[in-house]
C-alpha cells in the first residue's frame, strides 16, 4: 500500500493513512529475526547502517526529482531511518532510563519544537524535490524526534494529566480513523479535507 501511494498518490477517501501500517508490517516481518540472531552491538551497528542507507535513499530520490510527499515520505527505504533511530537507541539504552532533570526535559522539549518547525519549513511545500531542502529537513526531523524522545523518557505526569493518557493509548486508532471524520465534516460544510479557507474555524473545531 505504501509503495502504491509513493508511486501514484495517496489512497482515496479514508484509506490514505494506511500506508504507514504497511511500512510497519514490512519492518516487523524481519526485525524479530534480527533480534534473535544479533546481540546488542550487532543491532546497534545494523541500525547505523540502516540509518545511513535511508539517508542515501532520500538523496537518490531527490536527485531523481521525486516529490517529498508522497514519493519520499511514503517510501519504505526513506522511512527506515525512524525505525533505525528507535532500534539504535534501544540497543544503547538496554532498558536503562537516564536521569534527566526537569529543566533539561523542558529544554529538550523546546529544542524539539524549534527543530521541528525548522524541518517543516524546509519540507514545505509537500511536492518539494530539492536535495538542499529535503535532506536537511529529514535530518532535522530525526534530531527533533530524538530530543522529544529524551524529553519524555521516564517523565512523571502530574496527577491532573493522567486522565489524558487514555487518549495516548488510543491515539493510533484515532489516527487511522480520523480522515473519515474530515470527510463527513467536509460533506456537511462543503469543505475538502485538509484545506484552509476563511471561516473554517468552526468546521475544524467540529472535526477535532
C-alpha positions in Angstrom: 0.0 0.0 0.0 2.8 2.5 0.8 4.6 1.7 -2.5 1.4 2.3 -4.4 1.0 5.6 -2.5 4.5 6.6 -3.2 4.1 5.9 -6.9 0.6 7.1 -7.6 -0.5 9.3 -4.7 -2.5 8.8 -1.5 -5.2 6.2 -1.5 -8.8 7.6 -1.8 -11.1 8.6 1.0 -10.3 7.3 4.5 -7.8 4.7 3.4 -5.0 7.2 3.0 -3.4 6.8 6.5 -3.0 3.0 6.0 0.3 3.5 4.1 2.1 3.8 7.4 0.7 0.5 8.6 2.2 -1.1 5.5 5.7 0.1 6.4 5.4 -1.1 10.0 4.3 -4.6 8.7 7.4 -4.7 6.5 9.7 -3.8 9.4 8.1 -6.3 11.8 8.3 -9.1 9.3 12.1 -9.2 9.5 13.1 -7.4 12.7 12.2 -10.2 15.2 14.7 -12.4 13.2 17.3 -9.7 13.5 16.9 -9.5 17.3 17.0 -13.3 17.5 20.3 -13.5 15.6 22.2 -10.4 16.6 23.4 -9.2 20.0 23.1 -5.6 21.2 26.2 -4.4 19.5 25.2 -6.1 16.2 21.7 -4.4 16.5 23.4 -1.0 17.0 25.7 -1.4 14.0 22.8 -2.6 11.8 20.7 0.3 13.0 23.5 2.7 12.0 23.8 1.0 8.6 20.1 1.2 8.0 20.0 4.9 9.0 22.8 5.7 6.6 21.1 3.7 3.8 17.9 5.5 4.5 19.6 8.9 4.1 21.2 7.7 0.9 17.8 6.6 -0.4 16.4 10.1 0.3 19.3 11.7 -1.5 18.8 9.4 -4.6 15.1 10.1 -4.7 15.7 13.8 -4.6 18.2 13.5 -7.4 15.5 11.7 -9.3 13.2 14.6 -8.7 10.7 12.6 -6.7 8.4 14.9 -4.6 8.8 14.6 -0.9 5.2 13.8 -0.4 4.2 11.1 -1.1 7.1 9.8 -3.1 9.7 10.1 -0.3 7.6 10.3 2.8 5.8 7.0 2.0 8.9 5.1 0.7 9.9 2.2 2.8 13.7 2.9 2.4 13.3 6.5 3.3 11.1 5.7 6.4 13.6 3.1 7.7 15.6 5.9 9.3 13.0 6.3 12.1 12.9 2.6 12.8 16.7 2.7 12.8 16.8 5.5 15.3 14.4 3.6 17.6 16.3 0.3 17.4 19.6 2.1 17.8 18.5 4.0 20.9 17.0 0.8 22.3 20.4 -1.0 21.9 22.3 1.8 23.5 19.9 2.2 26.5 19.4 -1.5 27.0 16.4 -0.9 29.2 18.0 1.8 31.3 16.2 5.1 31.7 18.7 8.0 32.0 18.1 10.6 34.7 17.1 13.9 33.2 16.3 16.9 35.3 13.1 18.8 34.8 15.0 21.8 33.4 16.7 19.6 30.8 13.4 18.0 29.9 11.8 21.4 29.2 15.0 22.4 27.3 14.9 19.2 25.2 11.2 19.7 24.5 11.7 23.3 23.4 14.6 22.2 21.2 12.4 19.5 19.6 9.7 22.0 18.8 12.2 24.6 17.3 14.0 22.0 15.2 10.6 20.5 14.1 9.5 23.9 12.9 12.7 24.4 11.0 12.3 20.9 9.4 8.8 21.8 8.4 10.0 25.0 6.7 12.4 23.0 4.6 9.9 20.3 3.7 7.2 22.7 2.6 5.5 22.6 0.1 4.9 18.9 0.1 6.0 18.5 -3.5 9.5 19.8 -2.9 12.2 17.9 -4.7 15.3 19.9 -3.9 18.1 17.9 -2.3 19.2 21.0 -0.4 15.8 21.2 1.3 14.6 17.6 1.7 17.8 16.0 3.1 18.5 18.7 5.7 14.7 18.7 6.6 14.7 15.0 7.1 17.9 15.2 9.2 16.3 17.9 11.4 13.2 15.8 11.8 15.4 13.0 13.1 17.0 15.3 15.7 13.6 16.6 16.7 12.4 13.1 17.3 15.4 12.2 19.5 15.1 15.4 21.5 11.4 14.7 22.0 12.1 11.1 23.0 14.5 12.0 25.7 12.4 14.9 27.0 9.6 12.4 27.8 11.5 9.2 28.6 10.9 8.4 32.3 8.9 11.6 32.9 6.3 11.5 35.6 3.0 13.0 34.6 1.2 15.2 37.1 -1.9 13.7 38.6 -4.1 16.1 36.6 -2.7 14.8 33.3 -3.1 11.1 34.0 -6.6 11.1 32.7 -5.2 12.2 29.3 -3.1 9.0 29.0 -6.2 7.2 27.7 -6.1 9.4 24.6 -2.5 8.5 24.2 -3.3 4.8 24.3 -5.9 5.1 21.6 -4.2 7.8 19.6 -3.0 5.4 16.8 -6.5 4.1 16.3 -7.7 7.7 16.1 -5.1 8.4 13.5 -6.2 5.5 11.4 -9.9 6.6 11.5 -9.5 10.4 11.6 -9.7 11.0 7.9 -13.3 9.7 7.8 -14.2 12.4 10.3 -12.7 15.0 8.0 -14.7 13.6 5.1 -18.0 13.6 7.0 -17.5 17.1 8.3 -16.5 18.2 4.8 -19.7 16.7 3.4 -21.7 18.7 5.9 -19.9 22.0 5.3 -18.8 21.6 1.7 -15.1 21.6 2.9 -12.4 19.4 1.4 -10.2 17.6 3.9 -7.0 19.5 5.0 -8.0 22.7 3.1 -7.9 26.0 4.8 -10.3 28.9 4.0 -11.7 31.9 5.8 -14.4 31.0 8.2 -13.3 27.3 8.5 -12.5 27.5 12.2 -16.0 26.1 13.2 -15.6 23.2 10.8 -12.1 22.3 12.2 -13.4 22.6 15.7 -16.2 20.2 15.0 -13.8 17.8 13.2 -11.4 17.8 16.1 
